[in-house]
Amino acid sequence: MYSNGRAAVAIIAPCPPPYGGMALQAATLYERLEKSCVTSFFIKSNVSFPHILKFLEKVTGVRTLVRFILFSFNLLQLRKATVVHLFGASHLYFFLVVCPSILAAKIMNKKIILNYRGGEADRFLKRWGFIAIPLIKKASVIAVPSFFLKEIFEKAIGERVAVLPNLIDTETFRYRERTNLKPFIVVSRQLEPRYNISCALRAFKEIKNVYPEARLMIAGAGSDENNLKKLQKGMLLKDVYFLGALTHKELSQVYDSCDIMINSSNIDNFPGSILEAFACGLPVVTTRVGGIPFMVKEGETGFMVDPDDHEGLAKRVLTLLQNPSLAKTFSVNGSKVAEEYRWEKVKEIIFKMYELI
């Protein structure tokens, strides 16, 4: 229990591995709550199969049903909780994780913090709102990580929605000022089509034409990995390194070895990777999609271009490489933004939601 006996927090979310943004945010929250003497425990949405059922993990369709049954059974653990912090997202995850979690928590009369995330919320709510919105409204608090999602949700559900910022572990993602930049570039996203890593590869080819020593580190895993490797090979593009899914510690080391971040997503919300880059002092060049304009100030903390504009991405990267003073400005300003997402800043918001203060 919390030190004054008032709360135990159940965190419902995917648990690393794999190291996706939502999983890492949930893991960081769990760690910080424990250090703050708040008892918390995980109910994994990506539940592991018991040994006797492992063979079913390879059976498409059946594995989804079995995982849903196992997860639903695990929700009985909510009896131990006072507060349920549910990490939410759209599409199948909503129906298989969010729906049963809200219903179970309501039956057990628990306080529900629905921490909704994901860049496709608008499309999802327009298509499935007749089912999703009544369930979402059953949450005690609806929280989203950005003002971008706040606008979408308040318009869709007609109720006040709170902003709960992403957490940045500034102890792991340490600042290094960038002045004399090298053409060492990092992309840190899941390798899924919506993040359009192929655009980053095309941009890197343009950069390498000017800086032959340039290198590109791609941190992340996903369904598009083989296609991206084929594209790289077809482009005869050297010095591209696919690093796979990384822990926070491993990722921070990659950031420290690079001098510029590229983000080329087509759909997005409020990417934690950009905040991590800010914390590490990496200048950012990104597409202007979703909630990104709410976090990046053009010409002050980064550059933004239109989606799928690889030439624009390359041009802005070259501008930074050729203007060290501008890169330093982005580095310093970005680090100031990251300070607002430290635990010490976000803790008060979370504790008020949990009614701990």
N, C-alpha and C positions, 0 to 999 in steps of 0.2 A: 504493500500500500504506500501511497504518498506519505511523507513524513508526518502529516497531521491526520492521516487516516481517511482523507476525503475521496481519493480517486485511485483507480487502477485503470490503465488505458490499454485497450485492445487495438492493435494496428492491423488492419486488413489491407494487404498489398502483396504484390509479387516480391519475393525475397531473392537477392542475388545468390548464385548466378541464375540467369544471365544478368549482365550489368546494364540494364536499361535505365533511363532517366527516372521513372517512377520507383523502381526498385531501389535505386541509390538514394533517392530522397527519403523513402521510408526507412531505410537502414540508418541514414544520418539522424533522422528524427528519433528512432529507437535509442541510438547511442547517446544522444543529448538528453533525452528524458531520464535514462538510467543515471547519467552523471549528475542530473539535477534532483536525484532521489525520488523520482516518480516511477513507480512500478509500471512496467509496460510489458506486453508480450505480443508476439506475432501470430497471426493466423494467415498462413501463406495462401495466396490465391493460386499460385503455381505449385499446388500441392504435389509432393513426391508420391509415387506409387509404392506400396509395400512390396517387398521382394517377391511374394507369391503372385503378384499381379504385374510384374515388370514387363512380361511379354506383351501386355495389352498396350503399352506405350507406343508400339509400332503399328497399331491397327487404327487407321484413320476412321474418325467418326466414333468408334467405340471408346477410344481413349478420352475423347471429350466428355462423353457421358459418364465414364468411370470417374474422371477428375471432378466433374460436377458433383457426383454423389459423395465422394470423399471430402470435398470442400464443404458441402452442406452439412455433413456429419460433424466436421471440425467446428462449425459455428456454435455447437453446444458449449464451447469454451467461453462464449460471451457471458455465461452466467457469472464468471469471475470478475467481469469488468463493470466499471461504473460509466466509463466513457468509451465510445467506439469511434476511432479515427479511421474512416474508410476512404482509401484512395480510389477514386472513381475514374472511369474512362468510357468511351463510346463503343458502339457496335457490339460484337459478341461478348466482350468483357462486361458490358453493362448488364446483359441478361443473365450471364453465368455467375457473376460475382457481386455486382452492385445490388441487383434485385433481391437475391436471397439474403444478403447481408442486412439490408434495410428492414426486410420483413422480419427476420429473426431478432434483430435488435429492438424493433418496435414491440414484438410479442413479449420480450423480456424487459420492456420498459427502460431501455438504456438511452443515454444521451448520445445522439449520432452527429458526428462532424463529417459531412460528406465533402471531402477534399477533391473536387473534380478537376481533371486535367485532360489535355489532348487538343490538338489543333483542328479536329473535325467535328467539334461539338455543334456548331451551327447547322451543318448538314444533317447530323444525327438527330438533333432536336426537331428539325423541320419534318423529317421523315417519320420518326418514331415518338414524337412528343406526346401523342395521345396515350401512350403507355408509360413513357419515361417520366414525364412531368409530374403526374400524380404521385409517383414513387419518390421522386426527388424532393417534393414538398414535405414528405414525411420526416426528412432530416431535421434535427434541431437547429443545425447551422449548415448553410451551404457556403463553401469557401472555394475560391479559385485562385490561381497563382498570379493573375495579371488583370489589369483594368480592361484589357482586350476581351477576356472571357467574361468578366463582370458585366460588360455591356451586352454581350450575347445572351447570357443567362437571365439578366433582369428583363430584357425585352421578351424572352421566350416564356418565362414563368411568372412574370408580374410580381415578383417579390424581391426584397433586398438581398443582395449577395455580398458576402465579405471577401476581402482580398487577403489571402494568406501567402506571403512571398515564399519562393523557393529558398531553401537553406544552402548556404555556401560554407564549406568547411575551410576556413582561412588558415587553419593550422596545417592542412594538407596541401591546399592550393596556395602556395606562397608567392608573394610578389617579387618580380624581377623587372626592373625598369629596362625598357627597350630603347636603345639609342642608335648604335651602329648595327643595323639589322643585317642579318644574313637571309638569303632566300630559302629559308627552311620553314615549311608551311605545314600546318596541321588541320585536318578535318576530323571532327569528333562527333559522329552521329551513327545511329543504327543504319545498316546498309539495306535500306528499304526504298522502293521507288519514290515515295513521297518526299524523300530527302535529296533526291536528284544528285547523287554523288558523281554521276557521269558528267554533269556540268562542271564540277570542280576539277575533274580530270582534263576536260577540254581547256579550262582556264589555265591549268598547270602547264599544258603543252605550250600555250602562248607565253607564259612566264619563262619557261625553259629555253625558248628561242632567244630570249634576251640574256638570261642568266643560266648558262649550261650547267653550273654547279648546283642548281636548285634541287631540292628534294621535297617529297610530299609524304607525310605520315598520316595514314588513315586508321583511326581508332574506332572500332565498332565491328559488329557482326550482323548478319541478317540475310534475308532471302535473295538479295540482289548481288551477293558477293561474287558468285561465279560469272555473272554477266559483266560485272565491273572489271574483273580480271581479264576476261576475253577482250573487253574494250581497250584496256591498257595495252594488251599484247598487240591488238590490231593497230593501235596508234604508234607502235614501236616506242612507247614512252618508258624511259628508264628512271630509276631513282624514286619509284613509288613503292611504299611499304605498307602492306595490309597487316595490321597488328592484332586484329581480332578484338574481342571484348576484353576490357581491362578493368582492374580494380581502381578505386580512387587514387591509391598510392602510385600505381603504375601509370595512370593517366597523368598525374601531376608531373611525373618525371618526363613524360613525352612533351607536355606543355613547356617545361623548362628547357628542353632541347631545341625548341622551335621559336620563331620570332613573329609569325603572323598566323592568324586563324582565318580560314575560309568557311563560310556556311552557305550552302547553295540550295536550301530546302524550297520546295514548292508550296508546302502546307506546314504551318507551324503554330505554336501557341506562345510559349515563353521559354525558349530553350535554355536549360541549365548549363549547357556547354558554353554558351556565350558569357554567362555570369562567371563560370570557372575561368574563362579566358581573361575576363576583366580582372579577376582576383590575382591572376598570375602575371598581369601586365602585358598580355598579348594584344596588339592592335587587331581589330576585327573588321573583316570585309564580308558582308552578308547580303542575301536577297532581302527585299522589302516585302515580307509576307506576314500574315497573321498578327501576332502580338509583338513582333520584333521592333516596329517603329515606336512602341511604348517603352522599350528598353535601350535602344541605340539612338543617340542623337547624332544626326548626320553632320560630319565634319568636326565633331567634338569628342565622341567616344568611338566612332567608327565610320565606315562608309557603307552605304546601302545602294543596291542596284535592283533592277527588275528581275522577276523570276526567269530562270533559264538563260540569263544573259552572261555567257561565259566570257565574252570579250570585255564586258563591263567589269566583271570580277577581276580579270587579269589586269586591266588598265589601272584599277584602284590599288591592287597589290603593287604594281610597278611604281605608282605614285608614292606609296609609303617607302618602298626600298630606295627611292631616289630623293626622299625628303626626310632625313632622320629627325629633324626637329618636330615635324608633324607626327611622326610615329611616337615620339616621346610624349607629345601632348595627349594622344589617344591612350597611351599606356597609363599616364598619371590620372587622367580623367576617368578611365574605366575602373581603375582601382578604387576610386572614391565611390563609384556606383556600387561596387561589390561590397563595400563596407556596410551598406544598408541591408544586406542579406545574411549577415553574421547571426549566429544563435542569440547573442546578447541583444540584438535588435528585434528578432522575430519571436523570441521567447515570451515576451509580454503578451503578444497577440494570441499565441497558442494557449497560454495559461488562462487568459480571459475566456477563451472559448471552452476550455475544460472546467471553468469556474474554480480555478485554484487560487485566484486572487480577486 
